[in-house]
Amino acid sequence: QVQLVASGGGLVQAGGSLRLSCAASGRTFGNYAMAWVRQAPGKERNFVAAISWSGGRTYYADSVKGRFTISRDNAKNTVYLQMNSLKPEDTAVYYCAADGNYAKVAAGIAGSWGQGTQVTVSS
């Protein structure tokens, strides 16, 4: 498995931006499709975005499409989530996840998970 460490969360006003990072170590990062999943207080985890091992395919939840962008730098073993036009309903703990199967991460299912980073959007 791959070890994942997410960072970049914080407090931001509505309409603002944040960029999350997820650094990977362990197995070859380039072999893994990656995803971001979030969990709001008292709610289930929800899929946010996924990216294939090469970066050639991306997939987004309807709620973030047009506002969030997932990308990766395989040379740096890092995946990013650029979040723009943030809304209070984006408040959640954001987790990065990895799996060798793109279809699985695009469904929010993965074999490896990071520890999460808190994003709070004030109104």
Secondary structure, DSSP 4 states (H G I P E B T S, - for coil): -EEEEEE--EEEETT--EEEEEEEEES-GGG-EEEEEEE-TTS-EEEEEEE-TTS--EEE-TTTTTTEEEEEETTTTEEEEEE-S--GGG-EEEEEEEES-HHHHHTT--SEE---EEEEEE-
